[in-house]
Amino acid sequence: MKVGIIGAGLAGLAAGLELADRGHEVELLERRPWAGGATYSFRDDDTGDEVDNGQHLFMECTTAYRAFLERLGTLDLTFRQERLHVPVFDEGGRRSDLWSSNLPLGLHLAPALLRYRHLSLGQKLQIARAFLSLRFLQVHERGRLEAITFHQWLREKRQSPDTIREFWDFLTLPTLNCRASEASASQALFVLEEGFQKDARAVAVAVPATGLSALHVDPAIRAIEGRGGTFSSRAGVDRIDIKDGRVSGLALREGESRTFDAYVSALAPWRLLPLLPEEVRRMEPFSWLEAFEPAPILNLHLWFDRPVADFHFAAFIRSEVQWAFNRTRLGGEEESRGQRLVLSLSAPGDLFDLNQEQVRDRILPQLRRALPPAREAELVRYRVTKEPEATFVPAPGLVRPGARTPLPNLFLAGSYANTGWPATMESAVRSGTTAAAALDAWANA
């Protein structure tokens, strides 16, 4: 069967590879000159370094994305922990680490929290109470979690504003790209249960040791093409044509068109809806997509003339820095002549509207206060990358669609789909493979 996939982001790549493996003739249609969506890399003009548009990580519990890399033969191009271990610096440079022990029953963070110097004893007791409430959460209580924010649930569990800001937001920002006040309680508690209430190794962090394009974009394109598929760049879709209750074709820019037997939309909700006729937008699940809003992520890339970090990656508290990744060490490069750090800022707020120099001037002093070796180092180069549609805001009340639609030959993929997971690489891959399986089942029915 001929299948057109609209969008060559990670969800589209996963769907394309799965469909090609199942014997379908696939064409990926991408509006930009490159594939990857929100997960790609490019060469920096001055240094020649491969720079990701945004820093990404995954965890041991993200099994679909790990399987995707294994399928591509690139899992070894990542740095993977056996167990979670993250140094955390406060605004003045004091370090205290979080790590996972081998204790059972979701207690593997307990020893680290007991020794964690960035929280008071009272705050630690609050956190323990919240984790216990989660462990004994009753089935009838779960029904309301989609309708309330994580902040509301935490306040009900007697978490103070300081504890929410300094611990719970610390967890939700990198995983949900928003704060507890914006996230649905259901989505936040899913992250906590998957990462912190099951296997002690589940939350072990893995980070790409190479650029994202080399890790999964280019290998996926090669794999799809090797199975007879094609990738078409600069092939933006202007309209999805509907006839007799099904998709009849795609109208591309500059008068081109494409016709397939079946279609997969791997576009974000706010990009898919304008392509559909108004009467189709009013149908479920398309009407649900109106509620989805994009959430940005900002990254500040810093090249220093000397080593400034003795870690692979680290988190920061009471600072706008959030997370720093030592790309020089992660890539196994020589560090004596300098290091390149990437600072990842989720839910960046007004920072996103600043120019590159303004971002540097606001964030670099905070990094230097929190990371003493950086105070004497010279900043050789910097650049800011912004991804305005990195994820969606997992707000209360969102209804996430499945792969099937009322148009029998149109299927949905994307990190916003009903995978259960937040808007991560894991969710993107799961949605792509689910859409491919649904399409294949329909084709063979």
N, C-alpha and C positions, 0 to 999 in steps of 0.2 A: 504494500500500500504506500502511496506517495503521501508524505506528511510534511507540512510546513510548520516550522517552529518560529514564532515571533519573539525575538529577543534571544541573544546569545550570552546572557549572564549565566551564573552557575546553575540555576534551575533549568535553563534551556539546554546547557551542555549536558547535564545529567539526564534529561529527558531524551536528548538526541542520541547519546551513547546507548541508553537502554533500548530505544526503539531500533537503532541500527543493529544492536546485538540480536534483536528479535526478528530481524530480516526485513525491516521496513526501509523504504527509500526516503532519506531524510534531507531536508534543506533548512539550514539555520539562516534566518533573516535578521540582520543587525543594522540598526540605523547609523551606528558610529563606525569609524574605520577599523575598530578593533573589537575583539570579543572580551568577555569577562564581567560585564555589567559593573557592579560595585566592588568587584574583586579582580583587579588587574595590576600590572606593573609597567613601567616605562624607564628608559634610560635618561638619567640626569645629564643635561647638556655639558655642564662644567666638569663633573667628576667621572662620568661614565658609569656610575653606580646604578644598579637596578633599584628603582624606587617604587614601592607600592602606593597606589592611590589612597589606601588606608591600611593601617596595621590590623591584621586579623590574627586570631588565635582559635584553637579548638581544645577540647578536653577528651579525656579517655572515654567519657560517657557518650560522646558524639560519634556513635558507631557508624552511621551512614556515610558521613564525610570521610572517616578513616577508611572505610571499605572502598569509597570512590577513589581515593589516592592509591590504595593497594591495587585496584583494578587498572589504574594508569601506570603503575610501577614507580610511583614517586613518593611513597610514604617515607622513604629514607632521606628525603630532602627536607626533613623537619627536625626540630629539636624537641624531644619529648621527655617529660619527667616520669620517673617511676611513681612518685607520689607528689602531691602538692607541696611546694615550698616557695613562698613569695616573701622577699624582704619588703617591709613597709616603712617609709620615711615620713616623719612629721615635718611641719613647715620649718623647723629649726635644724633638721638634719639628724634627729635622734632615730635610730633604727630599732625595729622590733619585728620579728618574723612570724608569719603564719605558716603552719605546716600541718600535714595530715599524718596522724599516727596509725597504728594497726588495731586500734580499739574497735570493738564491734558495735552494732546497734546505733549507728549514727553518732558515736561519741568520738570519732577520730580527730575532730578539731578541738576537743576539750583541753588537752594538755597545752596546746598552743595558745588558746584563749586565756587560760589561767596565767600564762607568762607574758601575755600581750600588754605592753606598757602604754599603748595609746588609748586605753580605756580604763575607767575607774572600776573598782570592785562592784559598785552599784550597777554600772552599765553592764558588766559581765553577767550579773545575776538576772538582769532584765532579758538579755539575749538568751540565756539558758531557759528562762521561762517561756520565751517565744518558741524556741525549738521544741520544748516539751509540748506546748499547745499544738504545734504542727504534727508531732508524732501521734498525738491522741485525737486528732481532728475527726469528728464524726461525719458520717456520710451525709446526714441532713444539713450539716453546716456548709458543706462544699457547694451546695446549690446556689448560695448567695455570693460566692467569691467572684464570679464574673461581673457582678453588678456594683462592687465596691472597689475602692483603690487599696493598694497595699498599705498605704499610709493609714487609712482608716482601720484596717485590720490590726496593724501594729499598735495603734493608739488603744484599741480595744484590749490588747494584750499588755497594756501599761508600759509601753516603750516611750521613753522621754524624747523630746525633740532633738536633744544632743545625740542620743543613741541612734535615732533614725538617721540623722545627718552623717554621723561619723562611722557607723557600721552598716546599716541596712542600705543607705544610698551608695555606700562603698561597694556593695555587692550588686545592686541593681544597675548602676551606671554602665559597667562594662558588659553586662549580660543582656540588658533590656534597652540600653541607650536612652534611659530616662530615669527620673527619680521616683521614689516610692509614692509621691503624691500624684504621679501621672499614670502609673502602671496599675493594671487590674490585679487584685489580690490573687486571682487564680493563676495568672501567668507568672507572677513572682514566686508563688509558693511551689509551682511546678519546678522552677529552677532550683529552689532550695531542696526539694525532695530528690530530684535527679542527681544533684551534685553533692549534697551534704547529708542525706539521710539513708543512702544505700551503701554501695561498695566504697571502701576507704580510698580506692584508687580512682573513683569516678571523676573527681575534680582535678586530677593531675593535668597540668597545662602542657599543651604542645603549640609550638610557634614555627611558622615557615622559616627555613634557613636559607631560602632563596626567594626570588620574586614570585608573586602569585601567578604571573603569566607562565613562568617556567614550571611552577608547581602543578597547576591544574588546568590552566586555560589552553596553552599550546598543545600539551599532550592530549587533551580531550578532543580538540579540533583534529589532530592527526589521527586519533583513533576513529573518529566518526568518518573522516575521509577515507581511511583505510578499509572501512566497511561499506564504501560506496556512497556515502553521504557528501554533502557540499556545504560550504560556509560562504554566505554572501554578505559582505560588508557594504556600508553605505546603501543599505536596502531598507530604508525606513518605510513602515506601513502607514499610510494616511487614512485608510478606511477598510473596515471589514464588511464585505458585502453579504447580505442575507437574502436568500430566496427559498420559498417553500419551507420555512422553518429550519433551515440549516445554512451553514456558511457555504457560499458559492464561489468565493474568491477573495483575493486581497488586492486592493488598489495601492500601488506604491507611488513614491514621489516621481515627478517628471513623467507621469503618464504610463509608467510600467504597471504590469499586473502579474499575479501568480495564481495558479489554480492547483489545488491539491485534493486528495480524497478526504483527508482529515487534518486538523489544525490543533496546535498547542500554543496557547498564549502564555509566555513566560515573562510578561510585562508586569510592572507594578500596577496596583489597582487604578491609581490616578493617571496612568498612561494608557491602560486598556479602555477605560470607559469612553473617552472621547472618540475612539475608533468605531464604536458601536452605534447603530441607529437608536434614536431616542426611545422608541417603543421597546427595544430589547433591553436598554438600560433599566427600564422600570420592572423588569422581570427578576425574580430571585434565581440565582444568588447575586446577579449583577447589581441589583439595587443595594445590597449590603455594602458594596465596595465604596459607596459615597462617603461612608464614615471613616475610611482609612486616611490618615494624614502622614506625610513623610517626616522623618526625623533625621537631622544631619549629624555628621561626625567630622571633626577637624583633626588634622595631623600636622605637627610641627617637626620637620626634619632638621637636625642640627649636626654639623660636622665640626669637631673640635681638633685642635692641633696636638692633643695628648690624651692619654686615657683619663676618663673622668668617672667611670663606673666599673665596679668589680662584680657586676651581676649580669645575667642574661636578660632579665627583665625585673622590674620592681614597681610597686604601687606607692602612691603618695596620699597622705591624709591631711586635711585642712589646707588644701592647696588646689589651685586650678590645674595642676600638672596631671593628676590622676594616674597615668601609667607611662613608664619609660621602657623602651626596648633597645637593647644594645645590639644594633644590627651588625656591627663589626664582629662581635663575639659570636653571635648566632650563626653568622656565615662562615665561621672558622677562619677569619682573616687575621693578619698581623695587626696587633693593637698598639705596638710601641710608637708608631708614627701618628697615632690619633684614633679617635673613635667617632662613629656616627650613631647618634641616638635618634629614635623616633618617639615623640610624645603623642599619645593618643588621647584625645579629649572628646568623650561622649557627651551628648546633650550640651553643646558648647555655648548656648545662649547668645549673648551679644558679641561674643568673640567671633562668631561666624561671619559677622558683617564687617569686621575690621580687615584692613589690607595686610599684606605679609609683614611689613615693617612694624605695624601696630601690634600684631599678634606676637612677634618676636619680643618687642619691648615690654609687653605685659607679662609674658610667660617666662622668658629667660631669667629675669631676676628671681622669680619664685623657685625655679630649678636650682639656681646657684645657692640660694639660702638653704634649700633642703638637701643639696648634694655638695658637700664641702670641696671635693676635688675639682668641681667645675668652676669654683670661684676664681681660680688663677688661670684657668685654661682660656685660650683665645678661640673665639668662634670664627672658623674659617669660612663657612658657608651655611646658609639656611634656606629653606623653602617651605611653603605651606601648601598642603593639599586639602581640598575640601570636597566632601561628598554630600551634596544637599539632600539626596534621597537614599541615604545609606540603609535605613530601616524604616519601619512604620512605628508609630506610637501605640503600644499595646494597651490602649485605654479601656476602661470598663465598658461593657456593652457591645464590644465588637463581635460580629459573627463572622468567623473565618470559613470560606467556602471549601468544599471538596473539589475533586478533579472533574467531576461530571457537571454538565450544564444542560439547560433545556434545549440547546442546539446540539443535536446528537453527535455531530462531528467536530465539536469544539471542546477542548479540555483545558483546564487551568493548572498552571504551575507557578511557583514563586514562594518566597519565604513567608508571605502573608497567608498562604493556604493553611488548611486545617491539619497541620502536622502535629499540633500540640506544643511544638517547640517555639521559642521566640524567633525573631527575625535574624537568624544566624546562617552560616554556611551549612550547618546541619539541616535546618529547615528547608533551605533551598534545594539541597540534594534529595531529601526525602520527598519533597513535592514533585520534583522532576521524575523520579523513578515511579512514584504513585500515578502520576498522569500518564506516563508511558504504559504502565500495566493496565490502566483503565482503558486506554485507547486500543491496546492490543486485544483485550478481552472483547471490546465492542466490535472490532474488525473481524474477530473469529467467531462471533456469536451466530 
